[in-house]
Amino acid sequence: MLQKSSNAVFSSSSESSSFFAFRPSHSLLPPPTPLSLRFFSMTADDDHPHHRKLHLRHSSTSSFKLLNPVLACGASPDSHQTSSSLRNDDGSPVHGLSESIVGVLGGGQLGRMLCQAASKMAIKVMVLDPSENCPASALAYDHMVGSFDDSATVQEFAKRCGVLTVEIEHVDVATLERLEQQGVDCEPRASTIRIIQDKYLQKVHFSQHAIPLPEFMEIDDLEGAKRAGDLFGYPLMIKSKRLAYDGRGNAVAKSEEELPSAVSALGGFGRGLYVEKWAPFVKELAVIVARGRDNSILCYPVVETIHKENICHIVKAPADVPWKIRKLANDVAYKAISSLEGAGVFAVELFLTKDGQILLNEVAPRPHNSGHHTIESCYTSQFEQHLRAVVGLPLGDPSMKTPAAIMYNLLGEDEGEPGFKMAHQLIARALEIPGATVHWYDKPEMRKQRKMGHITLVGPSMGVVEARLNSMLKEEVSENQNEVSPRVGIIMGSDSDLPVMKDAARILDMFGVSCEVRIVSAHRTPELMFSYASSARERGIQVW
């Protein structure tokens, strides 16, 4: 039976559990085109080709077959139509999901995971990145070595692609604007990248659209910073307008006396600074939002993000907050993305305050660390969703297919080889944990606090998943305190080999043989392979 209310639509039957969707409150600004809620078909029977085709179609009558009800927002234009066969602009049939080459500015770990998602759909992804051994290079259809903020290079790269997108927002937006004027397809739009890459401009934009934010103001000199301190009080958050991410570009002044040192730490007023009133948050939340070319919008379940030294450390999905907080977070996220232009996946970072307010912190116009868990925990990962959006395929189901998930970032604990050793001790423990999946980004250089990979754990409840995470981390502490030199080194060229090689580690452990697990490619990173082999004997590895 189908039931309706002013804010929600849900369906139920004896064969499926409930899927909830909602319209944002009437106070929200309307999106660019009229939107209406619809359901997306999902079948549990993948053995029939006809059912697989249904995964690409919108349906107003079908309900999801889900393991548990989750909160998500979904909207699509009434005028949207789908066809049983996809066609190019010239009317010729598309032999596959898309024949358009997706060009990605940036080839880091996000580009790598986009390539992994693209391989399932046979979508060709090219990357532009200055590093020959960038994480995406080994998996991309093609890799153009060059800077993604160099105008001539970006223009040359664009000639080889059907659509341009980004995995990092710090690109040459003026070039993207010129390319759009020449008819190049950029998703999301250059106007969106321009707004988001300048965090002060981003705040101004969202404030103009009545989206709740911490109070903020621009500062040009020390006197301006002091006036901001008098107005907002202390502690005072000082931020760089541009090139600020992963904890970079933020400084806290706890008093007026600390203002000069905080400003100096950010490079001085010449870099372009602004201040925010301190937000007394009790939790940091995030919502991954997907927007299609037809302006359809889907929100993933709200997650909680836990930061370590201003870098995302742990993500818990779904967030342990009341229903009304989830709805409010989705309302704010939906409204924020509705105010921008272009297709793709966006991340909306939020503060939950003591009095139950949701304040927008910032938005990223690309897949995001807070959405990595979706690879294992959701029907459609954020990376597949981004590709669907930019090439014009229908958006996929964002619902969670597992009751609970935790994403744990593998951050560099030390420089060089000691850092690799510590990371792979933790990886070895993760491979013993039920429901754990290891993602290693294959970066050739280890640095402190650098994102080297992540581990996602899924399970029947958040309590169970948290217990598994705690067990994994406690074992790491125990091993560091009672370290045993490894006798066997298990090495592989790619993290795709981990599902097979983890059994080797498990068998060695059964016989009490200490080992270490290492992902290192002799082909892509020969220097690193040489360093590993040269130091093996002194680290206890038996070499014959």
N, C-alpha and C positions, 0 to 999 in steps of 0.2 A: 504494500500500500504506500502511496506517495503522500506525504504530509508537508504542509507549507506554513511558514510564519513570516513576519515582516523582515526578519534578519537571517533566517536559516531555511535550508531545504535539505531534507534527508530522505532516504529510501530504506526500506527494510523488507526482508523476505526470509523465508525459512532456510534459504540456501546461502545467504551472505550476511555478513555483519554490516554495521552502519558506516556510511561515509558522510561526513558532515562538511558542508560548505556554507559560506555566509557572504552576504553583501556588506560592504563597509557601511558604517552609519551614514545617515543622510547629511551629516555635517561635512562629509568629504567632498572635495572638488571632483567634478565629473572627469573621467578620462577622455582622451581625444575623440573617441567614437562611442556611441551608445553600447553599453555592455550588459549582458544578462548571464545569469548563472546557468551552467549546464554541467552534465555529467560526462565522463569519458569512459568508454567501454574498456573492460579488463576481463579477460577470460582466464580460467585456471587450466584450460585444456590446450596445451601448446602442440599437441600431436597432429592437429589438423591445419593445413595451410590456410584454410578460410579463416580460422580463428586468429592466426598470426596477422592476417591483413587487418583484422578489426583493431589491432593495437594502434593503427595509424589513423583511425577514424573517430570523429566526435560522435557522441550519441546523446540524445536528450532523454532517452528512456532507460538505458542500462545503468546498473549500479556496480560499483567495484566489489570484487571479492577480496576482502581484507582480513588480516589476522586480528586487528584491533581497531576501534574507531580513533581517528586522529583529527586534529583541527587543521584545515587548509582552506585557503580562499581560491576560488576559481571563477573566471569570467571569460566570455568570448562573445564576439559580435553576432547579432542575429543573422547578419548577412553572410556569415562565413559558410562556405560550402567546401566539401571535399569530394574527391573523385576516386574511383577504384583504380585508376591508373594515373601516374604522375607524368607531366609533360613539361618540356622545355618551353621557353618563351616563343620559339618558332613553331611550336606545335608538335615537334617530334617527341616520341616517347622516351622517357628516362628509364634506362635499364638498370634499376637499382633504386636506392633511396634518393640519391642526389648525384649529379655529375659535375656539380660546381666544386671547384677547388677552394677550400677555405684557407685563407692566409691569416696567420696569427702573428701579431707583432709581439715578440718575446718567445723564448724557448726554455723557460724555467720549468719548475715542477708542475705548474698549472698547464703549460703547453704539453708536457709529457702525458699528463692524465687526460687531456683532450685527445691526444693521439691514440691513447689506449681505448677510449670510448669510440673514437671514429673507426677503429679497426673492426669493431663488431658490425658496423653498418656499411663498411666499405666506402666511407667518405674520405676523400684525400685531403690531408692537412699539410700545408707548407708552413714553415716557421722562419721568421727573420730574427736572428740573434747574433751578437758579436762574438760569442764564444763557440769555437769549433766543437767542443765537447759539452755543450749545454745539455741539460737533462732530456730535452725533447728530441735531440738530434738523431739518436739511434732508432726512434720510432716514427719519425715524421716521413711523409711521402717525399718531401724534399726539404733541405735546410739551406737557406741563403745566409751566408756569413756576412754580417754587417750590422750597423747600428740602427735600432728602431726609432731613434730620434734625429736621424740624418735625413733631410728632405729628399735629396737625390736618390738615396738608397731605398727609401720607402716608396717613392714613385716608381722605381724600377721593379721593386717587389710586387707592387699592385698590378703591374701588367701581366703577371703570371697567375693571378688569382681571380676567382669569380666573386668572392666576397671577402672583405677585410674585417677582422675582429682583433681584440686585444686580450692579452693575459696579464698586462701591466698597464696602468693608466698614464704613466709618465712617458708619453710619446709626443712626437711633434704634431700637435693638434692643428696648427696652421696648414700643414701639408695635407692632413685629412680633409680639412675644409675645402682646399683647392681641388683635391681629388673628387670629392662629392660634386663640386660644380662641373667637373668634367664627366660626370656620370658614373663614377666608381661607387660601388655598393659598400658602404661602411656600416657595420652593426656592432654595438649601438652607434648612434649618430655622433658626428664630431662635436655637435653642440653639447651633448651629454658629457663627452670626455673633457671638454673645456671647463664645464661647471665643476666636475668632480675632481679634476687634478689640482685645482686650487681650493684648498679646504675652506678658506675664508669666503670665496665666491660661492662655494657649496652651501655654507651656512646662510648667506644672504638669500640664495635661491629658495631654500626650503622655508626660511622665515617668511618670504613673500607668498608662499603657498600655505601659510597657517599650520605648518607642521611643528609640533612641540620640540623645542631645543633648549639646551642650557643657554643662559644669557652670554653674549659675546661682544667684543668690540675690537677694532683694529688699533694697533699701537705703532707709533713711528719713532718714539724716543723715550727716554727714561721717565720724563715727566708724564707722558701719556700712560706708561705702565703704572706709575704711582697713582694716577687718577683712577685707573681700572681697579687697583687694589683697594682704594678708598670706597669705590662703588660696589665692588663684588665681595670684598673681604678676602681673608686668607684661610687656607691655602689657595693659591691662584694658579690655574693651569695656563701655561704659555706654549703656543704652538707655532710651528712654521707653516706658512701657507702652502708651500709646494715641497715635493720630494720627501714626504713624511709617511712612513709606513713601518710596520714591525717594530714599534717602539722608538723609531728614529723621529726626530723633529718635535718631541714633547719634553717639557721641563716644568717642574713644580717649584714655585716660590712659596715658602711657608711663612714668610714675613717680608716687609718692605726691604729689609737689609739684604735679603737673598735675591732681589730682582736683578742686580747687575750680573751676578754669577750665572743665573738662569738664562738671561739673555745672551751672555757670552757663550754658554754651552751650545746654544742654537746657532751660533755664527754671527750674532749681532743683528741690529735692526735693518741693516741693508739687505738681509736675506728675505725680509717680508714676514712680519709676525702679527699675530693676534692673540687675544686672551679669551678664556672662557671662565665663567663662574664655576666654581667647584660643584660638581653634581654629587650629592650625598646618596649614591646608589647602594642598593643592597645586593643586586645581581646585575651582571652584564648579559644581555640576551642578543640573539641575532635571528634574522629571518632571511632565508634565500628566496628570492622572488624571480620568477621566469616571465618574460614578456615576449610574445610571439609577434611575427610581422603583421598579423591581423589585429594587434592590440589585445589579444587574449592574455590574461594574467593568471598565474598560479603561484601560490605561496606554499613553501615547504613548512613542516611543523616547526614551531619556535624551539630554539635550542638555548642552552646556557653556555657561555664561554668563560673560562677561567684563565687568567693571564699570569704569566711569570715574567717579571722585569719588563712589563709592557708588551710582551709577545704572547700570542695565543698559545696556551699550554695544554688545556683539556677542553673538549666540547662534549656536553651531555645532551643526548637527544632521546625523547623530547624533554624540554625544560620542566622542572618540578615547580610549576607555578599554577595558581588557580585558573579556571576556565576563562574568567573575565579578563585576566591579565593576558592570556594567550590571544583572545579576541582583540584586545586593545593593541597589542603588539602587531598583529596582522593588519589591523586598520591603519596604523601609522606606516608600516612598510608598504602596504598597497598604495596609500596616498602619495608617498614619496616617489615610488617608481612611476606612478601615473603622471607625475609632473615632468618626467624626462622623456626623451625621444629615442626610439630605436629598439631593436630586438636583442635578446640575449638573457643571460643570467646576471642578477645583481645581488649583492649582499648588503643588508641593512643592519647595522650595528646599533644597539639600543641600550639605554640605561633604565633599570627599574628602581625607582626611588622608594624611600621609606614610606611615603604616603600613597604609594600605589600608582604614581604617574609613570608613563612611558615617555622618555625623551630620546630623540634621535641623536646618535653620536656621529656617525658618518656612513657613507655609502661607497661601495666599490662596484664598478661597472663590468664585472667579470666573475667567474667562479672564485670561490673564497675558501680560506682555511676552515671557516665555520661550517662548510658544506662537504668536507671530505668524507664524513661518515656516510653520506648518501650512496657512495659506491656499493657498500655492503648492506646498508639499512633501508634503502628506499627502492621502490619499483623502478624509478628513473633517476639515475645519478645526476648531480648538477652538471657534470661534463657532457653527458649525452644530451641533457636538456638544453645546454647552451648551443650545441651543434644543431639540434632540432630547430631552435629558435632562429639562428642566423641564416640557415639555408631555406627556411620557410616550411618545415614539416610541422604537423600538429604537435602541440606540447604533450609530454607524457605525464603519467600519474606520479605526483610528488609524494604520495603517502608512504609511510613507513611500513615495511613488510616484516619487521621484527619489533617486539614490544619496546626494546631499549638498546641504546648503543652509546659507546664512549669512544671518542677519538683522542689519542694521546700523541702529541707532537714529539718526534725525535729531534731534539735540539742539541747542537754541539756542546759537549761538556768540557772539552779541552781542544787544544790545537793539534793538528796533524795526527800522527799514528796513535798516540794515547787516546785521542778523541774517538777515532774509529774503533779502537778496542773496547772502550766503554759502551759505545752505541751497540756493538754487536754482542756484547754480553747481555744487554737488555733484549735484543732481538732473539737470542737463543732462548731466553726465558719465555718470550712471547710465543714462540713456536710450540711451547708445551701447553699453552692456555687454550681451552676449548672456546671456539667462537672468535679467535683472534686472527686478524689478517695483517701482514706486514707489507708496507709500501716503502721502498727504498728509492730515492730519487737519483741515485747514481752520480752524485756530484763529486768531482775528482779531488776537491780540496775541503778539508774539515776546518771549521773555525768555530770559536765559542759563540753560542746562541744562534748559529746558522741552522736553518730548517733543512735537515738531512733526510727526513722521511717521516712517516707516521704509522701508528698502529691503531686499528679499529677493532673494538671488541663488541660483539652483539650477544644478546641473551634474552631469557624469558622475562626478566624484570631488571629495573635499574639497580636494585640491591644486589642481585647476582652479578651483574656486570661490574659494579663497583668493587665487590669482593674479589673478582678475578683480577681487576686492575691492581688492587692493593697487594694481592698475592704476588703478582709479577714484579711490582716495585720493591716489595720487602725482600724477595729473593735476590734482587739486584744488590741491595744493601748488604745482605748476608754474604754474597759472593765476593763483594769488594773487601769485606772485612776478613774473610778466610780464603784468599785468592789461591787458586791452584793453576799452575801453568798448563796451558792446553798442550796435549800431545798430538792431536790431529787438527789440521786446518781444512775446513770444508769451504771451498771457494766456487763461485759460479759467476757467469758473465752478466746475468740479469735477474731481477727479482721475480721474473716469471718462472724461474727454476726452483723457487723456494718451496712450493707445494710438494715437489718430489724430494728435494734434498733434506727437508725437515725430518723425513723418516730415517735418513742416515744418522742425523744428530740424535734422534730418539733411541736408535739401536745402540749407538756408542754409549749413551747415558745408561742404558740398561746394564751394560757390561762394566760400568764404572770408568769408562775412558773419557777423560776431559777433552773437550774440543772447542773450537771457535768457528763461527759461521761468518763468512765475509763475501760480499758482492763486489767483485772487481773484474773489469774487462781487460784482458790482455790486448784486445784489438783497439778499443777506444781510449784506454788509459794505460799505455804500456809502461810509463814511468812509475805509476802507482803499483802496477803488477810487479815490476822489478824491485821496488822498495819493499813490498810485502814479502816476496820470496827471499830477498837478501837478509831480512831481519828474522826470518822464520826460526832458524836454529837457536838464536840467542833468546827467543821468546819461549822456547821449550818444545816447539814443533819438531817431531822426529823426521829427519830428512835423510833419504837414501839416495 
